[in-house]
Amino acid sequence: MTAIDMRRATYRDLSLYAPDRAPARIDLSDNTSAWGTPPAARRVIAAGSEAARYPSLYSDDLKRALSKYTGAAVSMITTGCGSDDVLDSTLRALAEPGDRVAYSAPTFPMVPILARMNGLTPVAAPLDEIADIGARIIYLCSPNNPTGETTPRRRVARLIQRLSAEQVLVIDEAYAEFAEDGLVDLAVATPRVILTRTLSKAFGLAGLRVGYAIGDPLLITEVEKSRGPYKVSAVAERAAIAALTEDLPWVREHVAIVIDNRVRLSKALTDRGLAPLSSAANFVFVPIADAVSIARVMRAQGVAVRAFEEPSGLRITVGTWPQISEALHALDEARAQCE
Ligand SMILES: *Cc1c(COP(=O)(O)O)cnc(C)c1O
């Protein structure tokens, strides 16, 4: 008897998202914090949390802490297991299978995958045309992963003006803390804008998986339905609240170090004859030929960075200066070898 292929047609051609995560001596590949867990969150994690009972249904205490932090009303906030989960729930809640999700490439590689996981069709389009291709959801990442560049506020405002009554703009601000300007006010003031953020980057809590979104209460309720109850674990919720209320000086101090090191790293790359893109995030994208081979040679020296093929370049997380110096040394070696 032949086995019947029970796989869903829309899933068969999807591959597992699995970037190279083998441990490296110096890991500058995933834009997490080089300074570890912030102190108040660390204390909560060490103390543990009641695990026999379920966590809160919809993380209301965490929403209150996020409301204080962002200035958005509690009714405009939803949370999830990382902003990946929030993006996933948003796509599922606001689009019907078959709808299009538009984005301007290159951008966060998870988005086309999340679109397809939800039966949606990802479509890349230039930013100027992104509202005109009949997409139900428009995704805009600013500062953008992997380029680090921001979309100026006036361009975002123009895009919002061009949205039709059936379109939603999702703004991904995973790197907001490293940029000069945040767009929370636009999400608060505009009914069809959802803005997502995370505690995985500037807050040093990627392992806890806490993300959130801000938007119109009506849409946020839909996202919350799609997300479902008991999503954020009890310990994650308590540690995230501690970070948002007690660790803000730690976050600010390390954001300032990242910004200094970002300037130094960009200058060091420019001094090597390269042309790094101007970054408002905690990483720098440097266009370079044969980035995959360069990254492989750097990896053999114990330094992990993320290589992109289209366009060819390296995305280097801004870590401590000793880490960056070693990465630059490995890059020099790799360029010499790949010549
Ligand atoms: C890292 C990242 C995220 C999300 O990370 P989570 O850990 O799932 O919160 C979302 N968007 C972009 C652009 C990112 O780079």
The ligand as a MOL file (V3000), in Angstrom:
LIG
                    3D

  0  0  0     0  0            999 V3000
M  V30 BEGIN CTAB
M  V30 COUNTS 15 15 0 0 0
M  V30 BEGIN ATOM
M  V30 1 C 15.1780 39.8750 15.1530 0
M  V30 2 C 14.0330 40.3950 14.3570 0
M  V30 3 C 12.7050 40.1680 14.7180 0
M  V30 4 C 12.2180 39.3440 15.7800 0
M  V30 5 O 12.6760 38.7110 16.6210 0
M  V30 6 P 11.8950 37.9900 17.8090 0
M  V30 7 O 13.0190 37.4150 18.5490 0
M  V30 8 O 10.9850 36.9970 17.1900 0
M  V30 9 O 11.1740 39.0650 18.5260 0
M  V30 10 C 11.6820 40.7320 13.9970 0
M  V30 11 N 11.9480 41.4820 12.9460 0
M  V30 12 C 13.1920 41.7250 12.5600 0
M  V30 13 C 13.4150 42.5860 11.3990 0
M  V30 14 C 14.2670 41.1770 13.2310 0
M  V30 15 O 15.5060 41.3910 12.7870 0
M  V30 END ATOM
M  V30 BEGIN BOND
M  V30 1 1 1 2
M  V30 2 1 2 3
M  V30 3 2 2 14
M  V30 4 1 3 4
M  V30 5 2 3 10
M  V30 6 1 4 5
M  V30 7 1 5 6
M  V30 8 2 6 7
M  V30 9 1 6 8
M  V30 10 1 6 9
M  V30 11 1 10 11
M  V30 12 2 11 12
M  V30 13 1 12 13
M  V30 14 1 12 14
M  V30 15 1 14 15
M  V30 END BOND
M  V30 END CTAB
M  END
